[in-house]
Amino acid sequence: MHLLRRLRSAIIQRRRCTVILLKQGRSNMRKQWSMKSESERHVDCRKTSEMVDGSNCLLSGSGLSSGEADQHLDNEKKTTSRLLKKHQHRQTREKPYGCDQCGKRFAQLRHLVSHQRIHTGEKPYGCVQCGKGFADSGNLIRHQRIHTGEKPYGCDQCGKRFAHSGTLDKHQRIHTGEKPYGCDQCGKRFTQSGNLVQHQRIHTGEKPYSCDQCGKRFAYSGVLVKHQRIHKGEKPYCCDQCGMRFTESGHLVKHQRIHTGEKPFGCDQCGKIFAHSGTLVNHQRIHTGEKPYGCDQCEKIFAHLGYLVNHQRIHTGERPFRCDQCGKIFAHSGTLVKHQRIHTGEKPYGCNQCEKRFAQLGSLVKHKSIHTGEKPYGCDC
C-alpha cells in the first residue's frame, strides 16, 4: 500500500506536469529537458514536477518490479490522456459533442447528456422528501435545501445566509451598488438580468404570458398568476383577525391596517397620515393642485383617475352598474348603492336630534334644517 501511495503521488505530479507543459509550450520544454543531465532532470522533477519523459525518475526507488511499474504507468498514461483532452477542450473551447435535436454544442459528453433531458423530459433524480424530479443532480441538491433549511453561502458584509451561490451573488450587489445589466433603450441599469428582461418589455410591448381562460396577455408571469385567481375564485391570503380572504398578499397587508390602525404614510405638507400610499398620493394633489388626468373628449382635467373614468361615461353613455333586483342600470357604483336602498329599505343616515332616518345623506342634511331653522336658499328679488 505504501508503494502504491508513492506511485499515485508520482502520477499526480505527472498530471500537473502535463497541464503546465501545455501552458509553456510542448516543444520548448522538451528541448530544455533534453539539454539537462540525468542528475539535473532528477532534481528538476522532484522540485517542480515539470518532467516530460521522466517516467523512470518518478518511479525510481519505488521498489516495484518492472512489469508492475509498466502496468501502472500504462494505466496512468490513459488517465492522463483523458484529463489532457478535457483540459485541451477547456483551453481551446472545442465543443465536439453536438445535440442532434437543436444543434447546441458542448465541451464534455456529460453536459450533452444533461442537456438532452430538456428534449426527452427525462428526470432521473428524484427528491426522497417530496418526490419532485430533476434532470440534473445539481438541481436536486439545490432543491433539497428547501427541506433541510441548509444555507451554506454567507454574505461577508452583513452575515445573511443563502441556499444558493447565485442568490448570494445577487444579494452582494446591494452592498457594492453594482448594476451590471443596462437597458440599451433608456440606459436604466439593474442588478439582475431577469429584471432587465422584464424592464425591456416596457419598450417592446411584449406580453409573453397568456391566460388560458380568457386570452388576456401579460408582460409578467406574476401578474398572470394573480389574474388567473379571478377565474378560479382562489383567495389564498386570509386575515387572521376577521377571516376575510384576498387574491394578493399586498391586499391582505393593506386590509390588516383596518385592525391595527397603522397609518405609515405621512404628508410632509400638513402631517396628515394615511394607511395606503395611493391615498397619500391622491391627498398630496390638494397641496400641489396637480390634475394629471385629462379627458380626450373635452378639456376637463382631474386629480384622480377614478374621477376621469366616471366623467368619461358622460361622453360614452356607458352604464356598467346594474341593479340585480329590477335591472336598472347606472353610470356610477355609488348611484347603484343609493338605488338599492329602495329595495332593501336600508336607511344608514340618522338624525341626532330626533329618531328619523334616511336612505341618503342629502336627505338628512335637508331634514336637519327643521331643527336648526337654517334657510340656506334665499330669494334675490
HELIX and SHEET records of a PDB file:
HELIX    1   1 HIS A    2  GLN A   24  1                                  23    
HELIX    2   2 ARG A   26  SER A   34  1                                   9    
HELIX    3   3 GLU A   38  THR A   48  1                                  11    
HELIX    4   4 SER A   55  LEU A   59  1                                   5    
HELIX    5   5 SER A   66  THR A   92  1                                  27    
HELIX    6   6 LEU A  109  THR A  120  1                                  12    
HELIX    7   7 SER A  137  THR A  148  1                                  12    
HELIX    8   8 SER A  165  THR A  176  1                                  12    
HELIX    9   9 SER A  193  THR A  204  1                                  12    
HELIX   10  10 SER A  221  LYS A  232  1                                  12    
HELIX   11  11 SER A  249  THR A  260  1                                  12    
HELIX   12  12 SER A  277  THR A  288  1                                  12    
HELIX   13  13 LEU A  305  THR A  316  1                                  12    
HELIX   14  14 SER A  333  THR A  344  1                                  12    
HELIX   15  15 LEU A  361  THR A  372  1                                  12    
SHEET    1   A 2 TYR A  97  GLY A  98  0                                        
SHEET    2   A 2 ARG A 105  PHE A 106 -1                                        
SHEET    1   B 2 TYR A 125  GLY A 126  0                                        
SHEET    2   B 2 GLY A 133  PHE A 134 -1                                        
SHEET    1   C 2 TYR A 153  GLY A 154  0                                        
SHEET    2   C 2 ARG A 161  PHE A 162 -1                                        
SHEET    1   D 2 TYR A 181  GLY A 182  0                                        
SHEET    2   D 2 ARG A 189  PHE A 190 -1                                        
SHEET    1   E 2 TYR A 209  SER A 210  0                                        
SHEET    2   E 2 ARG A 217  PHE A 218 -1                                        
SHEET    1   F 2 TYR A 237  CYS A 238  0                                        
SHEET    2   F 2 ARG A 245  PHE A 246 -1                                        
SHEET    1   G 2 PHE A 265  GLY A 266  0                                        
SHEET    2   G 2 ILE A 273  PHE A 274 -1                                        
SHEET    1   H 2 TYR A 293  GLY A 294  0                                        
SHEET    2   H 2 ILE A 301  PHE A 302 -1                                        
SHEET    1   I 2 PHE A 321  ARG A 322  0                                        
SHEET    2   I 2 ILE A 329  PHE A 330 -1                                        
SHEET    1   J 2 TYR A 349  GLY A 350  0                                        
SHEET    2   J 2 ARG A 357  PHE A 358 -1                                        
END                                                                             
